[in-house]
Each structure stands twice: as C-alpha cells, then as structure tokens.
Amino acid sequence: MDKVELMMKSMQKAFYHSSDFTVRQVDWRNGSSAILCFYASLVDAKEVQRILDTIYARLDTEKPYWSETLVSTLEQFTMPQAVERICKGETLIVLTDSGEMLSLTILNEVNRKTIKMDYTIDIEVDEFSHDKLYENNIRDDVQAMIQKKVQADFEEVLKILQEQKSDTLGVGRHIRSYHPKMFKEDWHEQFASLTLEPKVKVKIIRTGVLR
C-alpha cells in the first residue's frame, strides 16, 4: 500500500467512514499525487470540480495553484487541523509529497441548508407470528418493513418539530460546534427552513425470548 492509499484510509478512519465524507486521489504537478477531501453535504461537488479545473490551468502555466477569488491557505498537514477544517465546510487538497494541505472555502448556499441525518437502529424481536425469522429472506423482509415504518415516523416527527420551530434533537448544538459557518443566532427560524434528510437503517440483531 503506497503513501497516498495509507493517507486516504487514515482520513476515512478519522471521519468514521461516513458516507457523507468524500476523499479521492487527484493528479498534481509533475506527475505527483494529491488527495481531495470534503463533506458532500456542505460543499457543491460541481463547484469543487470547477475550482480543480482552475487550479490545473494554473499548474500548467506555472502560476500559483490557488485562485485569488477564493479564501485559501497553504499550511503543513496535521490530521486534527484537517478534520477541523473539513468539519467547518472547507475543501482540502492534501499534497502527500510535501506534507502540505491547501484549504479552500467552497461553500454552496443551497447545500448548506440541507442536513443529512443517518441513524442505525439495532432491534430484538421476541415474537413473530409467522415464525421462521431465522431464515435470511424472511428476516430481510421483516427488517425492510420495520425500517420503512421507522423511516416514515422519523420524517413525520421532524416535520412536526420544524413546524413548531423546536430543535429538541440538538441539531443546532452540533452545527454550532462542528459547522459554525452554518450557524445563525436566530437558529430556531433557520431550523424551520432547513431540509432535513433522515436515513434510517434497521438491523435485527436477535430473535426469540432466549438470550
């Protein structure tokens, strides 16, 4: 495993392999490689690609590889600093050869108003009228049925909370801590206008009354 692959695995591990975290290898100057990483829910991927194209054009002309139209910094790479910047909604290009990272602020107003919420729920089923829950196909069907119902309940609860402008789930607390650029003082008004996208995954971990 080369240096780039090791770095990418370390980045994925730092973000707990979140499906919302994007990390991939990109080409850089003189045949070297770099790593691009950002949070998909905070950054417009198309805008990231447009900025990359601008950077590549500058590389070809030997000009500085960051755009004067962006808020950007070039500094020594450290994992804690990288995690902090990405959580704030910044896009990072990690230069693996030099050990530096280029931080770009590429925020998208529409995406900043969408929050994805992933939940994994482990459940136990004591009784099942049709029995044979130990069979994989039956277990999968029951699991899917429960997941569909819980997903609908989540969406309904979030709808009511937003109508009441009541952030009882503490979304604002999380945003203020990890994505301060998204947070506004009139949070309850902002909370009501957000697009909340819950994604529920249900897993049956045990069946029957015996433990």
C-alpha angles and dihedrals in degrees: 000000000000129000095265094052091048091051092049092051090049091051092049090049091050088057093043091246090290113187087221093059115090121202126164142152119259133185119255141183121319094005094302123134135235136186123240117203137170144139108267094210092057102040134053106238092206090054090050090054091048091053090047090054089052091050092049090052089054092048090056092053094044090243122139109291097231127074121246088220092064133074098240141158134191115210144146113290120248123163096230091050092046092051091048093051095046091049088054090058100262125139117231131205108193113203101210097191096054097030091235131127130212112212118204128186104219105157124169118209095212095048091045087065094055121082121189116208118196120194129180115195123192113203138184122216113207097178135020119179096213094048122203091094086145089073111095097226093050092044090051092051093050091045091052092048093052091044092053091051094047091046090055091048091051092051092048093049092049090049091054093046091052092047088054092042087232117146096192091150092066096239090146092053090054092045092049091051101042107019105030093163089067095049122097128185092240087061097155090058091046091047090056092055098047124108105234115197111190118190116193125195118189123197126186105219100173139015133195131030095277118093 
